[in-house]
Amino acid sequence: EAIQYVKKALGNENLLLCDFNQGYSLPDAIHFLNVLDDKGLYWFEEPINYRNFDDCARLSKRVKTPITIGENFHGTYDLIRSLHKNASTFIMPDLMRIGGISGWLKAANIAEAYNLKFSTHLFPEVSAQLMRVTPTAHLCEWTDWAEPMIAEPYKLKDGNVILPDVPGTGIEFKEDILEKYKINL
């Protein structure tokens, strides 16, 4: 019922995604995800331990809803291992864990070679920029956590991030806010 209420509030034009934060064992994930499989969720994010690529592959075969993993990939080696095991339908690397901009670009090239849809995990102020050079760019996870510190936060329009037409990320911080939370050691 909760899913139906949320879907009604979102409207048909919006996607509803579900993140399990690696909270299930494989047997529990098979059970619960099969119950949720026909509820219209767009994907199941990291239902089990993402590093268990064999079980991620087993789970992917047992449910119709796409599985996405990747926010915990530490470099492209984890991505390649997951691809060899067919561990997920989509990936969503985290900019910091995948190896920063260089790691992101490597991962984007690998994803392109496998025609694998590539979404983001956090850091939208930089990840949104990188999605422009990601051949299989999919969804940009948006959080506004940094907005109180940013002089001119990015804007959203019709579900899209509007990137500033400036060099680099265009991010300038509110120095007074940063000073307020500064810790002197």
Beta strands, then each sheet from edge to edge (+ up, - down):
strand 1: 18-19
strand 2: 44-45
strand 3: 67-69
strand 4: 90-91
strand 5: 155-157
strand 6: 160-162
sheet 1: 1+ 2+ 3+ 4+
sheet 2: 5+ 6-
end
